[in-house]
Amino acid sequence: MRPWSDRPIHDNGEALLTLPSALLRLEPHPYVEAGAPYGPGADPFQLRSGVVERLLTAQQQLQARQPKLRLAIFDAWRPLAVQAFMVEWSVAQEAQRLGLQADDVSGMHQVRRAVNRFWAAPSRDPATPPPHSTGAAVDLTLASSVDGVPLFMGGAIDAIDVVSEPDHFAAAVSGSEQALWHRRRCL
C-alpha cells in the first residue's frame, strides 16, 4: 500500500515558494545531477507556502529540543516530467543493482513493483497527482546544525529496499541501533 493513495488531493491555490535559507538544502540536487528534466531556471527546492511555514515551525521546535540538529531537505517540488524521469531512472538503477537485463520480463516486473512502492506514478489526473508534483510533499532528513552533515538513518535516501520502510529498524537488529536512535530521536 502506498501511503499517499488513500488521501484526497485538492489544489488549495497556495503559491510555490523557494525554500528560505533557514532550511538546509542537500546540494547538489540529486535528481538534477541524474539529468532530470526540470527545465531552464526551474528550482527543485520549492514548496507550497503552507508547507514552508510548517517546515520552519518544525525546525524551530526541533532546535528547541535538539539544538545540534536541523532539518535537511533532500527533495521537494517535481514537475510531472521529472516524476516520470525519476520513476524510469529508479527502475534502471534498481535493475542494474540487481544485475538484471531489460529482457528479463519477470525480474523487471518485480523491479517495477518494488519501485512503485516508493515512487508515485506520474499521473496527469488532477484527482491523483504525484504528491511531489503538487509542491506539497518533501523528502527530508536530520543533519548536524554544526556542519550540515546528514545523520545516519540506516540506508540511502530513495533506497528501493526495506530499509526505507518507516518502522524497519523498530526491531533494532544488531548494527541498526544507531539508525533507530536517529529515527526516533525527535519524536
DRENPA-3360 file (N, C-alpha, C; in nm, 2 decimals, always signed):
BEGIN
1 = MRPWSDRP = +0.08/-0.12/+0.00/+0.00/+0.00/+0.00/+0.09/+0.12/+0.00 ~ +0.06/+0.21/-0.09/+0.13/+0.34/-0.09/+0.07/+0.44/+0.00 ~ +0.15/+0.51/+0.08/+0.09/+0.59/+0.19/+0.01/+0.71/+0.13 ~ +0.03/+0.75/+0.01/-0.05/+0.87/-0.04/-0.18/+0.83/-0.11 ~ -0.20/+0.70/-0.14/-0.31/+0.66/-0.22/-0.45/+0.68/-0.16 ~ -0.46/+0.69/-0.03/-0.59/+0.70/+0.03/-0.62/+0.84/+0.07 ~ -0.54/+0.94/+0.03/-0.56/+1.08/+0.07/-0.61/+1.16/-0.05 ~ -0.72/+1.22/-0.04/-0.77/+1.31/-0.15/-0.67/+1.43/-0.16;
9 = IHDNGEAL = -0.65/+1.47/-0.28/-0.56/+1.59/-0.31/-0.64/+1.69/-0.38 ~ -0.65/+1.81/-0.32/-0.72/+1.92/-0.38/-0.63/+2.04/-0.38 ~ -0.62/+2.11/-0.49/-0.54/+2.23/-0.51/-0.59/+2.34/-0.42 ~ -0.51/+2.39/-0.32/-0.56/+2.50/-0.23/-0.51/+2.63/-0.28 ~ -0.45/+2.64/-0.40/-0.41/+2.77/-0.45/-0.29/+2.84/-0.39 ~ -0.22/+2.77/-0.30/-0.11/+2.83/-0.24/+0.01/+2.84/-0.34 ~ +0.08/+2.95/-0.33/+0.19/+2.97/-0.43/+0.31/+2.87/-0.39 ~ +0.39/+2.84/-0.50/+0.51/+2.77/-0.47/+0.62/+2.87/-0.43;
17 = LTLPSALL = +0.69/+2.85/-0.32/+0.79/+2.94/-0.28/+0.92/+2.86/-0.28 ~ +1.03/+2.93/-0.31/+1.17/+2.88/-0.29/+1.19/+2.87/-0.14 ~ +1.25/+2.76/-0.10/+1.28/+2.74/+0.04/+1.37/+2.85/+0.09 ~ +1.34/+2.90/+0.21/+1.43/+3.00/+0.27/+1.56/+2.94/+0.32 ~ +1.66/+3.03/+0.33/+1.79/+2.98/+0.37/+1.79/+2.92/+0.51 ~ +1.69/+2.94/+0.59/+1.69/+2.88/+0.72/+1.67/+2.73/+0.71 ~ +1.63/+2.68/+0.60/+1.62/+2.54/+0.58/+1.73/+2.49/+0.49 ~ +1.81/+2.39/+0.54/+1.92/+2.34/+0.48/+1.88/+2.26/+0.35;
25 = RLEPHPYV = +1.94/+2.29/+0.24/+1.92/+2.21/+0.12/+2.04/+2.11/+0.10 ~ +2.01/+1.99/+0.07/+2.12/+1.90/+0.04/+2.15/+1.91/-0.11 ~ +2.26/+1.98/-0.13/+2.30/+2.01/-0.27/+2.44/+1.95/-0.30 ~ +2.46/+1.92/-0.43/+2.38/+1.95/-0.55/+2.25/+1.86/-0.54 ~ +2.15/+1.91/-0.60/+2.02/+1.84/-0.60/+2.04/+1.71/-0.68 ~ +2.01/+1.59/-0.61/+2.04/+1.46/-0.67/+1.97/+1.43/-0.80 ~ +1.85/+1.48/-0.82/+1.78/+1.45/-0.95/+1.82/+1.54/-1.06 ~ +1.86/+1.66/-1.03/+1.92/+1.74/-1.13/+2.05/+1.68/-1.18;
33 = EAGAPYGP = +2.13/+1.63/-1.08/+2.26/+1.56/-1.11/+2.23/+1.43/-1.20 ~ +2.12/+1.37/-1.18/+2.09/+1.25/-1.26/+2.04/+1.28/-1.40 ~ +2.01/+1.41/-1.42/+1.97/+1.45/-1.55/+1.82/+1.47/-1.57 ~ +1.75/+1.48/-1.45/+1.60/+1.50/-1.46/+1.57/+1.63/-1.53 ~ +1.46/+1.63/-1.61/+1.43/+1.75/-1.69/+1.35/+1.86/-1.62 ~ +1.42/+1.93/-1.53/+1.35/+2.04/-1.46/+1.32/+2.16/-1.55 ~ +1.41/+2.17/-1.65/+1.39/+2.29/-1.74/+1.48/+2.41/-1.69 ~ +1.50/+2.50/-1.78/+1.59/+2.61/-1.75/+1.53/+2.70/-1.64;
41 = GADPFQLR = +1.61/+2.72/-1.54/+1.57/+2.81/-1.43/+1.48/+2.75/-1.33 ~ +1.43/+2.63/-1.35/+1.34/+2.57/-1.25/+1.41/+2.53/-1.12 ~ +1.35/+2.56/-1.01/+1.41/+2.53/-0.88/+1.34/+2.41/-0.82 ~ +1.41/+2.30/-0.80/+1.35/+2.19/-0.73/+1.33/+2.21/-0.58 ~ +1.39/+2.31/-0.53/+1.37/+2.34/-0.38/+1.26/+2.44/-0.36 ~ +1.14/+2.41/-0.41/+1.02/+2.49/-0.39/+0.91/+2.40/-0.33 ~ +0.83/+2.47/-0.25/+0.71/+2.40/-0.19/+0.60/+2.50/-0.17 ~ +0.48/+2.45/-0.15/+0.37/+2.54/-0.12/+0.39/+2.62/+0.00;
49 = SGVVERLL = +0.34/+2.74/+0.01/+0.37/+2.83/+0.12/+0.34/+2.77/+0.25 ~ +0.22/+2.70/+0.26/+0.19/+2.64/+0.39/+0.28/+2.54/+0.44 ~ +0.34/+2.46/+0.34/+0.44/+2.36/+0.37/+0.57/+2.42/+0.42 ~ +0.61/+2.53/+0.36/+0.73/+2.60/+0.40/+0.71/+2.65/+0.55 ~ +0.59/+2.71/+0.57/+0.56/+2.76/+0.71/+0.57/+2.65/+0.81 ~ +0.51/+2.53/+0.78/+0.51/+2.42/+0.87/+0.65/+2.36/+0.89 ~ +0.74/+2.36/+0.78/+0.87/+2.32/+0.80/+0.95/+2.41/+0.89 ~ +0.93/+2.54/+0.87/+1.00/+2.64/+0.96/+0.96/+2.62/+1.10;
57 = TAQQQLQA = +0.83/+2.60/+1.13/+0.79/+2.57/+1.27/+0.85/+2.44/+1.32 ~ +0.85/+2.34/+1.24/+0.91/+2.21/+1.28/+1.05/+2.23/+1.31 ~ +1.12/+2.30/+1.23/+1.27/+2.33/+1.26/+1.29/+2.40/+1.39 ~ +1.21/+2.50/+1.41/+1.22/+2.57/+1.54/+1.19/+2.48/+1.66 ~ +1.09/+2.40/+1.65/+1.06/+2.30/+1.76/+1.17/+2.20/+1.77 ~ +1.23/+2.15/+1.66/+1.34/+2.06/+1.67/+1.46/+2.12/+1.74 ~ +1.49/+2.24/+1.70/+1.61/+2.30/+1.76/+1.59/+2.34/+1.90 ~ +1.47/+2.37/+1.94/+1.44/+2.39/+2.08/+1.47/+2.27/+2.17;
65 = RQPKLRLA = +1.44/+2.15/+2.11/+1.46/+2.03/+2.18/+1.60/+1.97/+2.16 ~ +1.65/+1.99/+2.03/+1.78/+1.93/+1.99/+1.86/+2.03/+1.92 ~ +1.93/+2.12/+1.99/+1.99/+2.24/+1.92/+2.10/+2.19/+1.82 ~ +2.15/+2.07/+1.84/+2.26/+2.03/+1.75/+2.21/+1.97/+1.62 ~ +2.07/+1.97/+1.60/+2.01/+1.91/+1.48/+1.94/+2.02/+1.40 ~ +1.92/+1.99/+1.27/+1.83/+2.07/+1.19/+1.78/+1.99/+1.08 ~ +1.67/+2.03/+1.02/+1.61/+1.96/+0.90/+1.70/+1.98/+0.78 ~ +1.71/+1.88/+0.70/+1.79/+1.89/+0.58/+1.70/+1.84/+0.46;
73 = IFDAWRPL = +1.67/+1.93/+0.37/+1.58/+1.90/+0.26/+1.66/+1.83/+0.15 ~ +1.61/+1.71/+0.11/+1.67/+1.63/+0.00/+1.60/+1.66/-0.13 ~ +1.47/+1.67/-0.12/+1.39/+1.69/-0.25/+1.26/+1.75/-0.21 ~ +1.20/+1.83/-0.31/+1.07/+1.90/-0.28/+0.99/+1.89/-0.41 ~ +0.97/+2.00/-0.48/+0.88/+2.00/-0.60/+0.94/+1.93/-0.72 ~ +0.85/+1.85/-0.78/+0.89/+1.78/-0.91/+0.78/+1.80/-1.01 ~ +0.81/+1.86/-1.12/+0.71/+1.86/-1.23/+0.69/+1.72/-1.28 ~ +0.57/+1.70/-1.34/+0.54/+1.56/-1.39/+0.65/+1.50/-1.48;
81 = AVQAFMVE = +0.71/+1.58/-1.56/+0.82/+1.52/-1.65/+0.94/+1.47/-1.56 ~ +0.96/+1.54/-1.45/+1.07/+1.49/-1.36/+1.02/+1.36/-1.29 ~ +0.90/+1.36/-1.25/+0.84/+1.24/-1.18/+0.86/+1.12/-1.27 ~ +0.82/+1.14/-1.40/+0.82/+1.03/-1.49/+0.97/+0.98/-1.52 ~ +1.06/+1.08/-1.53/+1.20/+1.05/-1.55/+1.26/+0.97/-1.43 ~ +1.22/+1.02/-1.31/+1.28/+0.96/-1.19/+1.22/+0.82/-1.17 ~ +1.10/+0.79/-1.20/+1.05/+0.65/-1.19/+1.13/+0.56/-1.28 ~ +1.15/+0.60/-1.41/+1.22/+0.52/-1.50/+1.37/+0.51/-1.46;
89 = WSVAQEAQ = +1.43/+0.62/-1.41/+1.57/+0.62/-1.37/+1.58/+0.52/-1.25 ~ +1.48/+0.52/-1.16/+1.49/+0.43/-1.04/+1.48/+0.29/-1.08 ~ +1.39/+0.26/-1.18/+1.38/+0.12/-1.23/+1.51/+0.08/-1.29 ~ +1.57/+0.16/-1.37/+1.70/+0.13/-1.44/+1.81/+0.11/-1.33 ~ +1.81/+0.19/-1.23/+1.91/+0.18/-1.12/+1.90/+0.05/-1.04 ~ +1.77/+0.02/-1.01/+1.74/-0.10/-0.93/+1.77/-0.22/-1.01 ~ +1.74/-0.22/-1.14/+1.77/-0.34/-1.23/+1.92/-0.36/-1.24 ~ +1.99/-0.25/-1.25/+2.14/-0.25/-1.26/+2.19/-0.31/-1.12;
97 = RLGLQADD = +2.14/-0.26/-1.01/+2.19/-0.30/-0.88/+2.17/-0.45/-0.86 ~ +2.06/-0.51/-0.92/+2.03/-0.65/-0.91/+2.09/-0.73/-1.02 ~ +2.16/-0.66/-1.12/+2.22/-0.74/-1.23/+2.12/-0.79/-1.33 ~ +2.01/-0.72/-1.34/+1.90/-0.77/-1.43/+1.92/-0.71/-1.57 ~ +1.88/-0.78/-1.67/+1.88/-0.73/-1.81/+1.74/-0.69/-1.84 ~ +1.72/-0.60/-1.94/+1.59/-0.55/-1.97/+1.50/-0.65/-2.03 ~ +1.55/-0.76/-2.08/+1.47/-0.87/-2.14/+1.43/-0.97/-2.04 ~ +1.47/-0.95/-1.91/+1.42/-1.04/-1.80/+1.29/-0.99/-1.76;
105 = VSGMHQVR = +1.18/-1.04/-1.83/+1.05/-0.99/-1.80/+1.00/-1.00/-1.66 ~ +1.02/-1.12/-1.60/+0.98/-1.15/-1.47/+1.06/-1.06/-1.37 ~ +1.19/-1.05/-1.39/+1.27/-0.97/-1.30/+1.24/-0.83/-1.31 ~ +1.22/-0.78/-1.43/+1.18/-0.63/-1.44/+1.05/-0.60/-1.39 ~ +0.95/-0.70/-1.40/+0.82/-0.68/-1.33/+0.84/-0.66/-1.18 ~ +0.92/-0.74/-1.12/+0.95/-0.73/-0.98/+1.01/-0.60/-0.94 ~ +1.11/-0.55/-1.03/+1.17/-0.43/-1.00/+1.07/-0.31/-1.01 ~ +0.98/-0.31/-1.11/+0.88/-0.21/-1.13/+0.79/-0.21/-1.01;
113 = RAVNRFWA = +0.75/-0.33/-0.96/+0.67/-0.34/-0.84/+0.73/-0.28/-0.72 ~ +0.86/-0.31/-0.70/+0.94/-0.25/-0.59/+0.94/-0.10/-0.60 ~ +0.98/-0.05/-0.72/+0.99/+0.10/-0.74/+0.85/+0.16/-0.71 ~ +0.75/+0.10/-0.76/+0.61/+0.16/-0.74/+0.57/+0.17/-0.59 ~ +0.64/+0.09/-0.50/+0.61/+0.10/-0.36/+0.66/+0.24/-0.30 ~ +0.76/+0.29/-0.37/+0.82/+0.41/-0.32/+0.80/+0.54/-0.40 ~ +0.77/+0.52/-0.53/+0.75/+0.63/-0.62/+0.61/+0.63/-0.67 ~ +0.55/+0.75/-0.67/+0.42/+0.77/-0.72/+0.42/+0.77/-0.88;
121 = APSRDPAT = +0.32/+0.71/-0.94/+0.31/+0.72/-1.09/+0.29/+0.86/-1.13 ~ +0.35/+0.90/-1.24/+0.34/+1.04/-1.29/+0.20/+1.06/-1.36 ~ +0.10/+1.06/-1.28/-0.04/+1.07/-1.33/-0.07/+1.22/-1.36 ~ -0.14/+1.23/-1.47/-0.19/+1.37/-1.51/-0.33/+1.39/-1.46 ~ -0.39/+1.29/-1.40/-0.53/+1.30/-1.35/-0.52/+1.40/-1.23 ~ -0.60/+1.51/-1.23/-0.59/+1.60/-1.12/-0.64/+1.54/-0.99 ~ -0.71/+1.43/-0.99/-0.75/+1.36/-0.86/-0.64/+1.28/-0.81 ~ -0.54/+1.24/-0.88/-0.44/+1.15/-0.84/-0.30/+1.20/-0.88;
129 = PPPHSTGA = -0.26/+1.32/-0.85/-0.13/+1.37/-0.89/-0.03/+1.31/-0.80 ~ +0.10/+1.29/-0.84/+0.20/+1.26/-0.75/+0.22/+1.37/-0.65 ~ +0.23/+1.34/-0.52/+0.24/+1.44/-0.42/+0.35/+1.55/-0.44 ~ +0.46/+1.50/-0.49/+0.57/+1.60/-0.51/+0.54/+1.69/-0.62 ~ +0.46/+1.65/-0.72/+0.42/+1.73/-0.83/+0.32/+1.84/-0.79 ~ +0.27/+1.83/-0.67/+0.18/+1.94/-0.62/+0.25/+2.04/-0.55 ~ +0.38/+2.02/-0.51/+0.45/+2.11/-0.43/+0.42/+2.10/-0.28 ~ +0.35/+1.99/-0.24/+0.31/+1.97/-0.11/+0.38/+1.86/-0.04;
137 = AVDLTLAS = +0.48/+1.80/-0.10/+0.55/+1.69/-0.04/+0.70/+1.72/-0.03 ~ +0.76/+1.67/+0.07/+0.91/+1.70/+0.08/+0.98/+1.57/+0.14 ~ +1.10/+1.55/+0.09/+1.18/+1.44/+0.14/+1.29/+1.51/+0.22 ~ +1.30/+1.47/+0.35/+1.40/+1.54/+0.43/+1.46/+1.44/+0.53 ~ +1.56/+1.48/+0.59/+1.63/+1.40/+0.69/+1.68/+1.50/+0.80 ~ +1.75/+1.45/+0.90/+1.81/+1.53/+1.00/+1.96/+1.54/+0.97 ~ +2.01/+1.66/+1.01/+2.15/+1.69/+0.99/+2.21/+1.76/+1.11 ~ +2.34/+1.76/+1.12/+2.40/+1.83/+1.22/+2.39/+1.98/+1.20;
145 = SVDGVPLF = +2.35/+2.06/+1.30/+2.34/+2.20/+1.28/+2.48/+2.27/+1.27 ~ +2.58/+2.20/+1.31/+2.72/+2.25/+1.31/+2.77/+2.25/+1.17 ~ +2.77/+2.13/+1.11/+2.84/+2.11/+0.97/+2.74/+2.07/+0.86 ~ +2.62/+2.05/+0.89/+2.52/+2.02/+0.79/+2.53/+1.87/+0.74 ~ +2.60/+1.79/+0.80/+2.62/+1.65/+0.76/+2.49/+1.57/+0.81 ~ +2.43/+1.50/+0.71/+2.31/+1.42/+0.75/+2.34/+1.31/+0.85 ~ +2.25/+1.28/+0.93/+2.27/+1.17/+1.03/+2.24/+1.04/+0.96 ~ +2.31/+0.94/+1.01/+2.29/+0.80/+0.95/+2.15/+0.75/+0.99;
153 = MGGAIDAI = +2.07/+0.72/+0.90/+1.93/+0.68/+0.92/+1.91/+0.53/+0.88 ~ +2.02/+0.46/+0.85/+2.01/+0.32/+0.82/+2.01/+0.28/+0.68 ~ +2.01/+0.37/+0.59/+2.01/+0.34/+0.44/+2.01/+0.47/+0.36 ~ +2.04/+0.45/+0.23/+2.04/+0.57/+0.14/+1.90/+0.62/+0.12 ~ +1.90/+0.75/+0.11/+1.77/+0.82/+0.07/+1.73/+0.76/-0.06 ~ +1.60/+0.73/-0.08/+1.55/+0.67/-0.20/+1.58/+0.53/-0.22 ~ +1.64/+0.46/-0.12/+1.67/+0.32/-0.14/+1.54/+0.24/-0.17 ~ +1.54/+0.16/-0.27/+1.43/+0.07/-0.30/+1.45/-0.06/-0.23;
161 = DVVSEPDH = +1.42/-0.05/-0.10/+1.45/-0.16/-0.01/+1.38/-0.15/+0.12 ~ +1.37/-0.25/+0.20/+1.30/-0.25/+0.32/+1.36/-0.14/+0.42 ~ +1.48/-0.10/+0.40/+1.54/+0.00/+0.49/+1.47/+0.13/+0.48 ~ +1.39/+0.15/+0.37/+1.31/+0.27/+0.35/+1.18/+0.27/+0.42 ~ +1.14/+0.16/+0.47/+1.01/+0.15/+0.55/+1.03/+0.23/+0.68 ~ +0.93/+0.31/+0.71/+0.94/+0.39/+0.84/+0.98/+0.31/+0.96 ~ +0.92/+0.19/+0.98/+0.94/+0.12/+1.10/+1.04/+0.00/+1.09 ~ +1.12/+0.01/+0.98/+1.21/-0.11/+0.95/+1.31/-0.14/+1.07;
169 = FAAAVSGS = +1.36/-0.04/+1.14/+1.46/-0.06/+1.24/+1.39/-0.07/+1.38 ~ +1.26/-0.08/+1.39/+1.19/-0.09/+1.51/+1.24/-0.21/+1.59 ~ +1.27/-0.32/+1.53/+1.32/-0.44/+1.60/+1.46/-0.43/+1.64 ~ +1.53/-0.33/+1.60/+1.67/-0.30/+1.64/+1.76/-0.42/+1.63 ~ +1.77/-0.47/+1.51/+1.86/-0.58/+1.49/+2.00/-0.53/+1.51 ~ +2.10/-0.62/+1.54/+2.23/-0.58/+1.56/+2.29/-0.49/+1.45 ~ +2.35/-0.38/+1.49/+2.40/-0.29/+1.39/+2.31/-0.18/+1.35 ~ +2.18/-0.19/+1.39/+2.09/-0.09/+1.35/+2.05/+0.01/+1.46;
177 = EQALWHRR = +2.10/-0.01/+1.58/+2.06/+0.07/+1.69/+2.08/+0.22/+1.67 ~ +2.19/+0.26/+1.60/+2.22/+0.40/+1.58/+2.11/+0.46/+1.48 ~ +2.08/+0.38/+1.38/+1.97/+0.43/+1.29/+1.84/+0.44/+1.36 ~ +1.80/+0.35/+1.44/+1.68/+0.35/+1.51/+1.68/+0.47/+1.61 ~ +1.79/+0.49/+1.68/+1.80/+0.61/+1.77/+1.78/+0.74/+1.69 ~ +1.85/+0.75/+1.58/+1.83/+0.88/+1.50/+1.69/+0.89/+1.45 ~ +1.63/+0.79/+1.41/+1.49/+0.80/+1.36/+1.39/+0.83/+1.47 ~ +1.42/+0.79/+1.59/+1.32/+0.82/+1.70/+1.36/+0.94/+1.78;
185 = RCL = +1.47/+0.99/+1.76/+1.53/+1.09/+1.84/+1.44/+1.21/+1.87 ~ +1.37/+1.25/+1.77/+1.29/+1.38/+1.78/+1.14/+1.35/+1.78 ~ +1.10/+1.24/+1.81/+0.96/+1.21/+1.81/+0.89/+1.27/+1.93;
% end
